[in-house]
Amino acid sequence: MTTHCALCGGSTVTPDGHCWDCGQAQPAFRSHLEITTGGGAGVSDRGLRRGVNADAMALAGDGAWTIGVVCDGVSMSPRSERAARIAADTGASTLAARLRAGALPETALADAATRAGRAVAALAESAHAAPACTYAAGIAGQGGIWACWIGDSRAYWLPDEGAGMALTEDARALVGRALDAGGHDNVTAVLLAVTA
């Protein structure tokens, strides 16, 4: 990790990739990420148009469950990469805890999305300076596949054989909505049965 700011030359870059002196995000921070867990893997790249990777993902394998959360920072909001990271981490940890406690997957997904939304809203300095991100979460287990999403992030099922399929669908009225201090909390949960 860079220890000096690429923009102002400041001597301290914080763990979230921002300069302590000027507050600017560092261009190479989190430019390429790869994560794996027992039943899942994720890759994220910064892309060509942005200086910072504002996407975040979290994976968890919790007994019979594989959990994945992906969040896309809304570039027009301040520190959207922080909103995405907090939403992904909060969503995944809440899902794991709720499933361990015996909650139904649909209930766990709704609870996790609500907690992720509250965590992002807590970052806001004001209603006009609120970080924001989209949110997509999925759970896979022996009983099926469940997905929950807010905004225009998507979830897909990619089976070992055959064609993949979308688990989420953009709704024109929801595109652009996100987890933010404005209280957008439209949560949709879907159950798809898995046949052997």
C-alpha positions as CSV (number, residue, x, y, z in Angstrom):
1,M,0.0,0.0,0.0
2,T,1.2,3.5,-0.8
3,T,2.4,5.4,2.3
4,H,2.6,8.9,0.6
5,C,-0.2,10.7,-1.2
6,A,0.1,10.6,-4.9
7,L,-1.7,14.0,-5.2
8,C,-0.4,16.3,-2.5
9,G,2.7,14.4,-1.3
10,G,1.2,14.0,2.3
11,S,3.0,11.5,4.4
12,T,0.0,9.5,5.7
13,V,-2.5,7.4,3.7
14,T,-5.3,6.0,5.9
15,P,-6.4,2.4,5.7
16,D,-9.4,3.3,3.5
17,G,-7.0,4.7,0.9
18,H,-7.4,8.5,1.5
19,C,-4.8,11.0,2.2
20,W,-4.9,12.3,5.8
21,D,-3.8,15.8,4.7
22,C,-5.9,16.5,1.6
23,G,-8.6,13.8,2.0
24,Q,-8.3,12.6,-1.6
25,A,-8.6,9.0,-2.6
26,Q,-5.4,7.4,-3.9
27,P,-5.5,6.3,-7.5
28,A,-4.1,2.8,-7.1
29,F,-6.0,1.9,-3.9
30,R,-7.9,-1.3,-4.3
31,S,-7.4,-1.3,-8.1
32,H,-7.6,-5.1,-8.3
33,L,-9.1,-7.3,-5.7
34,E,-9.6,-11.1,-5.5
35,I,-11.3,-13.0,-2.7
36,T,-12.2,-16.7,-2.3
37,T,-14.1,-18.8,0.3
38,G,-15.1,-22.4,0.4
39,G,-18.0,-22.0,-2.1
40,G,-17.3,-18.7,-3.8
41,A,-14.9,-16.4,-5.4
42,G,-14.9,-12.7,-6.5
43,V,-12.8,-10.4,-8.6
44,S,-13.1,-6.7,-8.9
45,D,-11.1,-4.2,-11.0
46,R,-11.1,-0.4,-10.8
47,G,-12.0,0.1,-14.5
48,L,-10.8,2.7,-17.0
49,R,-12.7,5.9,-16.0
50,R,-12.4,6.1,-12.3
51,G,-9.3,6.8,-10.1
52,V,-10.6,4.6,-7.3
53,N,-12.3,1.2,-7.3
54,A,-15.6,2.1,-5.6
55,D,-16.9,-1.5,-5.7
56,A,-16.7,-3.8,-2.7
57,M,-17.5,-7.5,-2.2
58,A,-17.6,-9.9,0.8
59,L,-17.9,-13.6,0.8
60,A,-18.6,-16.0,3.7
61,G,-19.0,-19.8,4.0
62,D,-21.1,-20.5,7.0
63,G,-21.7,-24.3,7.3
64,A,-24.2,-25.3,4.7
65,W,-24.5,-21.7,3.3
66,T,-22.4,-19.7,0.8
67,I,-22.9,-16.0,1.2
68,G,-21.9,-13.3,-1.2
69,V,-22.5,-9.5,-1.2
70,V,-21.5,-7.0,-3.9
71,C,-21.9,-3.3,-3.7
72,D,-21.1,-0.6,-6.3
73,G,-20.3,2.9,-5.0
74,V,-22.4,5.7,-6.5
75,S,-19.8,7.8,-8.1
76,M,-21.7,11.1,-7.7
77,S,-21.7,10.7,-3.9
78,P,-18.8,11.5,-1.6
79,R,-16.6,8.5,-0.4
80,S,-18.8,6.0,-2.2
81,E,-16.1,3.4,-2.0
82,R,-16.4,3.6,1.8
83,A,-20.2,3.2,1.6
84,A,-19.7,0.1,-0.6
85,R,-17.1,-1.5,1.7
86,I,-19.2,-0.9,4.8
87,A,-22.4,-2.2,3.2
88,A,-20.7,-5.3,1.9
89,D,-19.1,-6.2,5.2
90,T,-22.2,-5.4,7.2
91,G,-24.4,-7.4,4.9
92,A,-22.2,-10.5,4.8
93,S,-21.6,-10.6,8.6
94,T,-25.3,-10.0,9.3
95,L,-26.3,-12.8,6.8
96,A,-23.9,-15.2,8.4
97,A,-25.1,-14.4,12.0
98,R,-28.8,-14.6,11.1
99,L,-28.5,-17.9,9.2
100,R,-26.5,-19.4,12.1
101,A,-29.3,-18.3,14.4
102,G,-31.8,-20.3,12.2
103,A,-33.5,-17.4,10.4
104,L,-35.1,-18.1,7.0
105,P,-33.0,-17.0,4.1
106,E,-35.6,-14.4,3.0
107,T,-35.6,-12.9,6.5
108,A,-31.8,-12.9,6.8
109,L,-31.5,-11.1,3.5
110,A,-34.0,-8.4,4.5
111,D,-32.3,-7.9,7.9
112,A,-28.9,-7.7,6.3
113,A,-30.0,-5.2,3.7
114,T,-31.6,-3.1,6.4
115,R,-28.5,-3.1,8.6
116,A,-26.3,-2.3,5.6
117,G,-28.5,0.6,4.8
118,R,-28.3,1.9,8.4
119,A,-24.5,1.5,8.4
120,V,-24.2,3.6,5.2
121,A,-26.6,6.2,6.5
122,A,-24.4,6.6,9.6
123,L,-21.5,7.7,7.4
124,A,-23.4,10.8,6.2
125,E,-22.1,14.2,7.4
126,S,-25.4,15.6,6.3
127,A,-28.4,14.8,4.0
128,H,-26.5,16.6,1.2
129,A,-23.1,14.9,1.8
130,A,-24.2,11.3,2.0
131,P,-22.2,8.4,0.6
132,A,-24.2,5.9,-1.4
133,C,-23.9,2.5,-3.0
134,T,-26.0,-0.2,-4.6
135,Y,-26.4,-3.6,-2.9
136,A,-26.8,-7.2,-4.1
137,A,-26.6,-10.2,-1.9
138,G,-27.0,-13.9,-2.5
139,I,-27.2,-17.1,-0.5
140,A,-26.7,-20.6,-1.8
141,G,-27.5,-23.7,0.1
142,Q,-28.9,-27.2,-0.4
143,G,-32.5,-25.9,-0.3
144,G,-32.1,-23.2,-3.0
145,I,-30.6,-19.9,-4.0
146,W,-31.9,-16.6,-2.7
147,A,-31.1,-13.1,-3.8
148,C,-31.8,-9.5,-2.6
149,W,-30.9,-6.3,-4.3
150,I,-31.2,-2.5,-4.0
151,G,-30.4,-0.4,-7.0
152,D,-29.0,-1.6,-10.3
153,S,-26.4,-4.2,-9.1
154,R,-27.3,-7.6,-10.4
155,A,-27.0,-11.2,-9.2
156,Y,-26.6,-14.2,-11.6
157,W,-26.6,-17.9,-11.1
158,L,-23.8,-19.6,-13.0
159,P,-24.3,-23.4,-12.8
160,D,-21.5,-25.9,-13.4
161,E,-23.3,-27.0,-16.6
162,G,-25.7,-25.2,-18.8
163,A,-26.7,-21.5,-19.3
164,G,-26.6,-19.1,-16.4
165,M,-29.6,-16.9,-15.4
166,A,-30.3,-13.6,-13.9
167,L,-31.5,-13.8,-10.3
168,T,-32.4,-10.0,-10.2
169,E,-34.1,-7.7,-12.6
170,D,-33.6,-4.0,-12.9
171,A,-36.9,-2.1,-12.4
172,R,-36.9,1.3,-14.2
173,A,-38.3,3.0,-11.1
174,L,-35.4,1.6,-9.0
175,V,-32.4,2.1,-11.3
176,G,-30.2,4.6,-9.6
177,R,-31.6,4.1,-6.1
178,A,-29.1,3.0,-3.6
179,L,-28.3,2.6,0.1
180,D,-27.9,6.2,1.3
181,A,-29.0,8.6,4.0
182,G,-32.2,9.3,1.9
183,G,-33.6,6.1,3.3
184,H,-34.0,4.0,0.1
185,D,-34.8,0.6,1.4
186,N,-36.6,-1.2,-1.4
187,V,-35.6,-4.8,-0.8
188,T,-36.7,-7.8,-3.0
189,A,-36.0,-11.4,-2.1
190,V,-36.3,-14.3,-4.5
191,L,-36.2,-18.0,-3.9
192,L,-35.1,-20.3,-6.7
193,A,-35.3,-24.0,-6.0
194,V,-32.3,-26.1,-6.9
195,T,-33.0,-29.5,-8.3
196,A,-30.5,-32.4,-8.1
